[in-house]
Amino acid sequence: MNNEWINKRIKLAHTPTPISKLENISNKVKKNIYIKRDDLTGLELSGNKVRKLEYSLYEAIQNNADVVITCGAVQSNHARATATACRMLGLTPHLVLRGVKPELYKGNLLLDKILDCKIDYLSDTEFLDINKILVHLKEEYMGKGINAYIIPVGASNGVGNFGYWNAYNEILTQEKELGIKFSSMITTVGSGGTFSGLNLGNIFNGNLHKIVGYSIGGSKEYFEKICLKIMRDTIDLISNDKVSISFNSNMITSIEENYQGDGYAIPYKEEIETIKMLAKLEGIILDPVYTGKCFHGLLTDINLGKYENDNNILFIHTGGHFGIESFSNLF
Ligand SMILES: *Cc1c(COP(=O)(O)O)cnc(C)c1O
């Protein structure tokens, strides 16, 4: 099923992103593993967030926004992609980041600076109130006659979910072109929107795939709750008096929590080894915060026999390149 919402976007990402087979890894683990290069959605825009921003920023412009406020960690890929997209569209980006202002800007934050974002830095404790802080900022802008639009963390909300619903449709088309049927799709779970969007696409196309999300910081229970909430928000958007859509928790396929290590942005040794192995065998670089944990989880679970019935597995590379430099001591 498609819906009118799927077209309510501004095209920003360089799509369709390529799918190729990881020949050497596939030989090694005796399983066909393919990769979808969503790290190639752009350069400054690169990664998964731009797909969601196509929808969030469409709505921002519909709402006549001048300023876009969003948040994340100090090396947030999402904040950098938002800042870039805002500049492309003539909107002013205002970032609220968890962390301290560094002496030397690098990685994503350096790009944020070059893009001339307004940046506020919050401590971990202050950041607990982030939603209130964002609303307060918006009100301050309103007081000055400026219309601000808030994008929540990771653009993972009802509107943002259309990004990976749309990506799911893109994969269906690519399956036909390539003559391959993927049994499962694998993604990282950070704020939940990528996993949720893929699940929505899957549900509305008759559950053709198993969607597996690997948590990079947070329990299975925690993320199931978040994903179900934002999926329901998407369903509410597409429901009207003619269509009412029922929805229950059995509809999300699977979240794995065993490979998050000690939490968000805390990499571990086995993960780093997996990143180095993929680089050496395939010439593809993963990041230590997100994709490294996910891919490490996938390979380990394949070895444990958890993918016994899967022939063709599609791993989605969600990006993260600009965050790698912060972990140079680990390589
Ligand atoms: C944000 C991010 C993710 C997680 O995606 P969510 O939709 O937030 O769950 C994965 N990989 C990278 C590189 C990211 O920046």
The ligand as a Tripos MOL2 file, in Angstrom:
@<TRIPOS>MOLECULE
LIG
   15    15     1     0     0
SMALL
NO_CHARGES

@<TRIPOS>ATOM
      1 C1         21.3190    8.0090   13.6740 C.3       1 LIG1
      2 C2         22.1200    6.9290   13.0990 C.ar      1 LIG1
      3 C3         21.6920    5.5940   13.1680 C.ar      1 LIG1
      4 C4         20.4450    5.1780   13.8950 C.3       1 LIG1
      5 O1         19.2850    5.4160   13.1680 O.3       1 LIG1
      6 P1         17.9350    5.7170   13.9400 P.3       1 LIG1
      7 O2         16.9510    5.9190   12.8730 O.co2     1 LIG1
      8 O3         18.1860    6.9280   14.7830 O.co2     1 LIG1
      9 O4         17.6100    4.5410   14.7930 O.co2     1 LIG1
     10 C5         22.4580    4.6290   12.5650 C.ar      1 LIG1
     11 N1         23.6140    4.9280   11.9520 N.ar      1 LIG1
     12 C6         24.0700    6.1800   11.8860 C.ar      1 LIG1
     13 C7         25.3690    6.4250   11.2360 C.3       1 LIG1
     14 C8         23.3440    7.2330   12.4550 C.ar      1 LIG1
     15 O5         23.8100    8.4770   12.3870 O.3       1 LIG1
@<TRIPOS>BOND
     1     1     2 1
     2     2     3 ar
     3     2    14 ar
     4     3     4 1
     5     3    10 ar
     6     4     5 1
     7     5     6 1
     8     6     7 2
     9     6     8 1
    10     6     9 1
    11    10    11 ar
    12    11    12 ar
    13    12    13 1
    14    12    14 ar
    15    14    15 1
@<TRIPOS>SUBSTRUCTURE
     1 LIG1         1 GROUP 0 **** ****
